[in-house]
């Protein structure tokens, strides 16, 4: 099995107004985005070409919003092993958005 193009663990996944998991996983693999619970159960998934994602102006640096199958999810991506300066969270959400864009262009 190939390595996923993007994988982030410890992600808070919320569907307004409630949180679905505080330690979930976001994975981009084989042209699909999957949102998983901390136990590995699938919350939602879709081909990357059908997913809309971005960082709204009102979102915190570590947050992104993704629309998967018509449902909006707020993703809070925490940088693992940060350097304590506070910039890692923005990098992690930026890495997610860049990986999603790259995967969508390939499919």
C-alpha positions, 0 to 999 in steps of 0.5 A: 500500500502506498504512503498517503499524500497527506495525513494529519492526526490529532485533528479536531473535526467539527460539523457546525455547531458540534464537534465530531472528534477531537483527535481525528485524522485527515487523510488524502490517499489515492485521489480521495479525502477521508475524515476519520475518527480517533478510532479510524472509523470514517466520518466522510470521504469523497474524491478530491476533485469534489471537495472544496476547502479553504481558510476563511478570513474569520478562521484561526491560523490552524483552521480550515473549512472543507465541504465534503459531499455537501457537508461543511466541516471545520478542521483544526489541524495541530502541528505535531512536534512544534517548536513552541513559537506558534507558527506550526499550526498555520503551516499544517493547515497550509500543507493540507490545502496545498496537498488537496490542490495537488491531488485535485490537479492529478485526478 
